[in-house]
Amino acid sequence: MLFLDEPFEGVDPVSAQTIRGVLERYTASGATVVFSSHVMELVESLCDWVAVMAAGRIRATGTLAEVRGGAASLQEAFLELVGAGGRDAGSDLDWLGGGSR
C-alpha cells in the first residue's frame, strides 16, 4: 500500500504522465494507493473509491458515483459536502479587484 500526499502538485505534464503510469501498473497488480488531492478532476480520472474530508472529519466515502450522488461532478459534490455549495464563487476573493478599475 502506498500513501501519497498531493503526488501531482508542482509536477510537469511529462512527469505527471509517468507517475500516473507507475500508479496504474501498481494498482493493476492488486496493490492499493491512497492519495490526497484538492483537484477533483484528477481524483475522478484516477480513483474508483473516494473519501471527502473537511475540518478533520470524513464527510462521505464510497465509489465516485456514491459520493457524487445527484451532483454533476465530484467538484460539485465536494462543495456541497463541505458547505460551500451555495457560496458566491468570487465573494472570498473581492480583494483581488483592487481599488482602481
HUKA-V703966 format. One record per backbone hydrogen bond with DSSP energy under -1.0 kcal/mol. NH is the residue of the N-H (numbers start at 1). CO is the residue of the C=O. If there is no record, write none. Layout:
# HUKA-V703966
NH/CO ; NH/CO
This chain:
# HUKA-V703966
2/32 ; 4/34 ; 6/36 ; 9/6 ; 11/8 ; 16/12 ; 17/13 ; 18/14 ; 19/15 ; 20/16 ; 21/17 ; 22/18 ; 23/19 ; 24/20 ; 25/21 ; 26/22 ; 27/23 ; 28/24 ; 29/25 ; 30/27 ; 31/26 ; 34/2 ; 36/4 ; 43/39 ; 44/40 ; 45/41 ; 46/42 ; 47/43 ; 50/62 ; 52/60 ; 54/57 ; 57/54 ; 59/52 ; 60/52 ; 62/50 ; 67/63 ; 68/64 ; 69/65 ; 71/68 ; 77/73 ; 78/74 ; 79/75 ; 80/76 ; 81/77 ; 82/78 ; 84/79 ; 85/79 ; 91/88 ; 93/90 ; 96/93 ; 97/94 ; 98/95
